[in-house]
Amino acid sequence: MPAQPRALLIRALESDDIAAIDTLIRDHPDLLNAPNQRPAVTAARSVATAEWLLSHGADVQAVGAWWAGGIDTNSVARDVGRFLAERGAALTPHAAAGLGLVDRLAERCPPIRL
């Protein structure tokens, strides 16, 4: 995949430019779920853009695999991270900590009694 369309997509995602994102995804559909790359939906700056990407085929499971180790999760907008977790992206303790979503793990785990 050429680097230029990927760079243009990242720029469009960072500026929340749906029209540019739409054009790039239409012209380069492989950008949406590019293998061995940060999932495009994790670069969305708004829930509306993340929702648009998911509705156009972004893979929420790829998100969980990408952020599983917690690396670079601070680059995901907090509301987008919460939205993706709600939509089914797997949430590990590392990712939850990096995204500020530790409360999500607490909801899944029963309290520890000593």
C-alpha distance (Angstrom), angle and dihedral (degrees) to the residues before:
residue distance angle dihedral
M1 . . .
P2 3.78 . .
A3 3.79 114.9 .
Q4 3.80 95.2 -136.2
P5 3.84 97.4 66.9
R6 3.83 89.5 46.2
A7 3.81 91.0 51.5
L8 3.80 90.3 47.6
L9 3.79 90.6 50.3
I10 3.81 92.0 50.9
R11 3.80 89.9 49.7
A12 3.82 91.0 49.3
L13 3.81 91.0 48.0
E14 3.80 91.9 48.8
S15 3.80 90.6 51.8
D16 3.82 92.5 42.2
D17 3.81 90.8 -125.2
I18 3.82 103.8 163.3
A19 3.81 93.7 -179.3
A20 3.82 91.9 56.0
I21 3.82 91.4 42.7
D22 3.80 90.3 51.5
T23 3.81 92.5 50.1
L24 3.80 93.1 47.8
I25 3.81 94.0 47.0
R26 3.81 91.1 46.8
D27 3.82 91.6 49.7
H28 3.83 95.3 38.6
P29 3.82 108.8 24.9
D30 3.81 90.6 170.3
L31 3.83 88.2 71.0
L32 3.79 92.1 71.5
N33 3.81 96.1 67.1
A34 3.79 103.1 12.2
P35 3.81 111.3 175.1
N36 3.80 118.0 -116.9
Q37 3.81 91.4 12.7
R38 3.76 134.9 103.7
P39 3.81 105.3 -86.4
A40 3.79 108.7 -102.9
V41 3.80 92.2 -130.8
T42 3.83 90.6 63.5
A43 3.81 89.3 63.2
A44 3.81 92.5 56.2
R45 3.79 112.3 119.8
S46 3.81 96.0 -156.4
V47 3.76 138.0 38.7
A48 3.81 88.8 -123.1
T49 3.80 90.8 59.6
A50 3.81 92.6 44.3
E51 3.79 89.6 50.2
W52 3.82 90.5 48.8
L53 3.82 90.5 51.4
L54 3.81 92.5 48.9
S55 3.79 90.6 48.8
H56 3.80 88.5 53.1
G57 3.80 94.8 51.9
A58 3.80 108.6 -80.6
D59 3.80 108.5 156.7
V60 3.80 111.7 -121.5
Q61 3.83 89.9 -168.3
A62 3.80 89.6 60.8
V63 3.80 87.2 57.7
G64 3.80 92.1 57.9
A65 3.79 91.2 48.9
W66 3.82 92.2 48.1
W67 3.79 97.3 49.4
A68 3.82 97.2 35.5
G69 3.79 93.5 106.4
G70 3.78 93.6 46.3
I71 3.81 92.8 -120.9
D72 3.82 114.4 145.4
T73 3.79 93.2 -2.0
N74 3.80 89.0 129.3
S75 3.81 86.4 70.9
V76 3.82 90.9 63.3
A77 3.81 114.5 90.4
R78 3.81 106.9 -112.4
D79 3.81 95.3 -127.3
V80 3.81 89.9 47.6
G81 3.82 90.7 49.7
R82 3.80 91.1 50.4
F83 3.82 90.4 47.5
L84 3.82 92.3 50.1
A85 3.81 91.3 48.9
E86 3.82 88.9 50.6
R87 3.81 89.4 50.4
G88 3.81 91.5 54.9
A89 3.79 109.1 -86.0
A90 3.80 106.6 151.6
L91 3.77 112.3 -108.2
T92 3.80 119.4 -150.7
P93 3.82 122.6 -173.2
H94 3.82 89.3 -104.9
A95 3.79 93.6 50.9
A96 3.81 91.9 43.8
A97 3.79 90.7 53.0
G98 3.80 92.8 46.8
L99 3.79 92.2 48.2
G100 3.79 95.7 43.5
L101 3.80 90.1 -115.6
V102 3.79 100.4 122.7
D103 3.81 87.4 126.7
R104 3.83 87.5 67.4
L105 3.79 90.5 60.8
A106 3.78 91.6 47.7
E107 3.81 88.8 55.4
R108 3.81 90.2 56.6
C109 3.79 98.0 45.0
P110 3.78 125.8 70.3
P111 3.81 115.1 -125.5
I112 3.79 116.0 -90.1
R113 3.76 113.5 -119.5
L114 3.76 119.4 -157.6
